[in-house]
Amino acid sequence: MQQETYDVLIVGGGAGGLATAVTASKLGARVILVEKSDVLGGVAAYSGGVLWIPGNKFDRNPIKSGREYLTAELGDNGFQEDIDLFLKRGQEMVTFFEERTSVKFLPSDYPDYHPENRSGSLAGRALYTAAVDGAQLGPSLKLLRTPLQTMTLFGMMLNSATKDLTHFYNATSSFRSFIFVAKRIARHLWELLLYRRSVSLTSGNALVARLLKSAVDQGVIIRTNVSIAELLLSEGRVIGAVLGDQRSGQKIFAERGVVLACGGFPNDAKRVAQLYPHVKRGGEHLSPAPKSSTGDGIRLAESVGADFRGLAGRPAAWMPMSRVPTRGGDFAVFPHIVDRYKPGVIAVLEDGTRFVNESNSYHDFCEALIEACEGLSETAAWLICDHLTLRKYGLGYVKPRPFPLRSALTSGYLTKGGTVSELATRIGINVTGVQQTIETYNAYAVSGQDPMFGRGTSAFNRYLGDPANKPNPNVRPVSEPPFYAIKVFVGEVGTYAGLATSPDGEVLDREGKIIDGLFAAGNDRASIMSGGYPGPGITLGPILTFAYLTGSRLARGERDRVDILNTASTRSGRTSSI
């Protein structure tokens, strides 16, 4: 029977798996990474590529203030040791990747999501990944997951952490922006001719590309379309894994450890139904995560006694999503990140009432939606705007002028009404309720006020608003017919619930003891945020920091090495032998 031996086996090729592999390999370990899908990147390839790292070299705030802010946001959540380590070692991780790999970061002026809270920051804590030319990957470009197509412009990547989007919004009113957009489109067309995809990589695609290039440059063995059937145990220690599918029965031994980094459980229907509050009561859930992210890593760990932390009703980082119809009767998902901040957009429930400051973070928006729909079978809301707002900013997947509206209207993604009452009737919500809501909202919006929810009073609200809209970048009346609506549901950008680990990533059993030889990274590891969402990049920031720490731990000396081939008694999580 075919078998191989390495120092480290990484299961999963998202940001957490790649970062662990790059670290361990750079520090001298022999590493193999296997990925269930045919491409690498996981949900990180769809992300903004932003990392929240208090105390980074661009952050003028002391690390102490970052700790104070997290305490105010999260309270005593049971992850204090891990949080302290994250704060202490975050900049060390950034330095390691920038000085010893192809990964590069740039400063962002993103504020924390609650900058008005104790020790909240208006800028400095968030880093974004520097853009990269994907052609540098050479043959490995085919291993890079393409970005979420609904978030691109004909496949072209734009990043809300930079000024790219601003130029596209202003292309018809600013000559400088017009030139920028014209150059970007021309380059994109040239790339499509040469590579059949965009290679001007930004956001999460740039992060994954840089990690992938680093892994390839360092000799990490990468194999795609490889699943894991079971873990191998010897005297209570995980020493490798048995492969499944086409490679069924083949074994890979890992002398220092196996790292599970399979992307959490976003498409594990059973676990989602057990943990997501809106799904438990019958509501729909939309996930942008790759279909291959089905919770394999967590189940493998549980098969050898690992402890799973469900995080008491806050199991994921939420994001409002809409269903974009595609050919063949299927649909894609669109994450509503930017549109809710624009003036002239409001969100209402089935009864026609508002329920939230629409310009709060995506996570806060969804938490409010879940709470507002308590007792209802459906957890959903409708984003509503008028014609002026739609053509200036777009809404959801619908692009602003000069892009046409016809396909969005005929597919049913976008609903149009000549009056508010006609729109309400067509989307099936309370007519009187939404009329009264818009009348009340407009009465204050003419002067830029929102006394009900305080929209625009937070620096974070204003950051993604329209500064040209005076006096409030987030508020203007919904008054210019016709009117439009898009239905949104709760989705997630990453799971929080996950495997209990030591700070170094060693998986713990149900008694809190380390399972020797087994590690978790990425979203397979329970998040230190435990249901909170303090700022931009609070998933990727900890993921890369702890991946660096786990990779460093695995690359340490001989005390972690096991002589596998001379081990007398070897079995799997169920029953197996060499």
C-alpha positions, 0 to 999 in steps of 0.5 A: 500500500502506497504511503508517504512521510512528511513532518507536517500534513496540512488538510485544507488550502484556505488562508489558514492552511496555506499560512501554516504551511508557509510558516512551517516550511520556511522554518525548516519542516517538510510540509505537504498540503492536500485540498479537497477541491481542485483550487485553493483559497477557500472563502478567503479568496472571496474576502476583502483580504483585510487583517485586523492587527492592533499594534501593527507598524502603522497603528498609532494606538498602543496595543493596550488600547486594542486590548481595552477595545476587545474587552469592551466588545467581547467581555470575558468570553473564555478566550483571554489567553488566546486574545492576549497572544493574538495581540502580543504576536500579531505584528510579529506575524506581519513582520515574518510574512513581509520579510520572509515570504511574498506576502505584503500588507498596506495600511488602511484607513478603515475605522473599527466597527464601533469606534465610539466605544471605549478605545475604539480607533478611527484608523490604523488597526486594519491592514489590507493585502497589496495587489499582485500580478497573478502572472507571477504564479506561473503554472500555479495560477490554475490552482488559485480560486477565482473571486466571487463573480457577483462581487466583480465587474465582468471578472475584474476585482475591486476593493472597498479598502482602497479607492478603486470603488470610488473611482468607478462611482465617479467615472462619469463626473470626474475626468481623473476617475474616468481615466483610472477606470478606462485604464483598468478596463483596458488592462482587464480585457488584455488579461482575459485574452492572455489568461482567460481571467483577471490577473490584477489580483486584489483583496482576498484573491491577492492574499491567497495568491501571495500565500500560494506563491510563497508555498510553491517557492518554498517547496511545499508539496501541494495536491488538490482533489484529495480528501481525507477518509480518516486520521491515523492514531498510534498510542493516542497520538495522531500520526497521519491520515488515510486518503479517500476518493480516488486515492482510497487507502493511501496513507500520509504520515506526519511526524510532527503533526496533522493540521485540520484547516478545512474552512469550518462548517458553512455547508454542513447542513446538519450542523448549520441547522443545529447552531444557526438561530434563524435556520433552527426556526425554519429560515433560509441561510445563504453562504458564499463559501465553496461547496467543498467546505462541508465540515470535514475537518471538524468531523475528523477531529471529533472522530478522535475525541475532539471538543467542539465549541458551539459558542452559545447561539453566536456561531458565525460572522454574519453577512446579509446576502441576496439570491442572484438568479443564474442560467439554468434556474440556479442562483449565486449569492451577493454579499451586501457590504457597501450598498447599505451605507449609501444615502437613500437606502433603507431596510424594512421587515415584512411589516414595513418597519425599519429595524436597524441602522442600515449603515452598521456593520454587516454582522450587526445588521444581521444580528438585528435582523435575526432578533427582529424576526424572532417568532417568524418562520422567515428571517428576511428583509428588503432593501428599498431605494428610489430611482436616483439612489439606484442609478447613482450607487447601484443596489446589491448586484445591480450596477449604477448608471450606465449599466442597464436594469433590464436583466435584474428586473426580468429575472426577479432579482430587482423589483420595481414599483411606480409608487411605494404602495405598488412596490410593497404590493409586488414584494408582498410586505405591509403597504401601510407599514412601509408607507408610514415608515418612508414618510417618517424617515423622509421627514427627518432625512431632508435635514440629514437626520435619523432620530430612530437609529442614529444613522451617520452618527458613527465614524464607521457609518460615514466611512462607506457613505457618500461624503458628497451627500450633505449634511449626512453621508448616509441619509437622504430621502427615499422620494424619487420614483420609481422605487426598487427593492431587493430581498436579503437573507442572513448569510455568513462570511465565516464560522466562529464555532469550531474546535477547542484548541490550545493557543498554539493550535493543538486540538483539545479533547472533551476533558480539555487535554491535548490530542497529541499530533492534531492541530487546527487552523483557520475556521476549523479552530473556534474563533477568539471573537466568539460571536462579536465583530469588532472591526474589519479583518477580525477573521483573517487577522487572528487566522493568520496570526494563529496559523503563524504560531501553529506553523512555528510550533510544528517547526520546532525541534526533535521533541515533536518528532515521532518515529512512525515507521518503527511504531508497533501499534497503529490504528485510525480514528475507527479501525485500521492498520498499516 
